[in-house]
Amino acid sequence: MYRYVENEGALFRVAGPSNAFPDEVWSVSQKKFVPYKGDVPKPQGWGQEISEQEFQEWIGNVSGTEIQR
C-alpha cells in the first residue's frame, strides 16, 4: 500500500514506512507516476504525508485527471 507525500509542489508515492526513500513521482506531462530517480535518502522531516482525497484533488487541479491504480 502506497502513501502519498507532497514536497515543494511535487507528489510522490512511498511504499515503505519512511519518507526517506520515495518510490515514484507524479509526472504532470505523462499524467501518471514514474519511478523516482532523485537523490535518496531524503533528510528527516522531508515531505508532508497527504490523504488519498488530498492527492486526488491535487491531481485534478494540476493534471485534469484522476489517478489510475
C-alpha positions in Angstrom: 0.0 0.0 0.0 1.4 3.3 -1.0 1.3 6.6 1.0 1.2 9.9 -0.8 3.7 12.6 0.1 3.9 16.2 -1.1 7.2 18.1 -1.1 7.8 21.5 -2.7 4.9 21.2 -5.1 5.7 17.6 -6.3 3.8 14.5 -5.4 5.4 11.2 -4.5 4.3 7.7 -3.7 6.1 5.9 -0.9 5.7 2.2 -0.2 7.9 1.9 2.9 7.4 3.3 6.4 9.8 6.2 5.8 9.6 9.2 3.5 13.4 9.0 3.0 13.0 6.6 0.0 10.2 7.8 -2.3 9.4 5.1 -5.0 7.6 7.2 -7.6 6.9 10.8 -8.5 3.8 12.2 -10.4 4.6 13.3 -13.9 2.2 16.0 -14.9 3.1 15.7 -18.6 2.6 11.9 -18.6 -0.3 12.0 -16.2 1.0 9.0 -14.2 3.5 8.0 -11.6 7.1 7.4 -12.9 10.0 5.8 -11.0 11.8 8.4 -8.8 15.4 8.6 -9.7 16.5 11.5 -7.5 18.8 11.6 -4.5 18.0 9.3 -1.5 17.8 9.0 1.4 15.9 12.2 2.0 16.6 14.1 5.2 14.5 13.6 8.3 11.3 15.7 8.1 11.2 15.7 4.3 7.8 15.8 2.7 4.3 16.1 4.1 2.1 13.0 4.0 -1.3 13.7 2.5 -4.6 11.8 2.3 -5.9 10.0 -0.7 -8.6 12.7 -1.0 -6.0 15.5 -1.0 -4.0 13.6 -3.5 -7.0 13.2 -5.9 -7.8 16.9 -5.6 -4.2 17.8 -6.3 -4.1 15.6 -9.4 -7.4 17.0 -10.6 -6.1 20.6 -10.2 -2.7 20.0 -11.8 -3.3 17.3 -14.4 -7.1 17.4 -15.1 -7.3 13.7 -14.5 -7.8 11.1 -11.8 -5.2 8.5 -10.8 -5.4 5.0 -12.2 -4.3 2.4 -9.7 
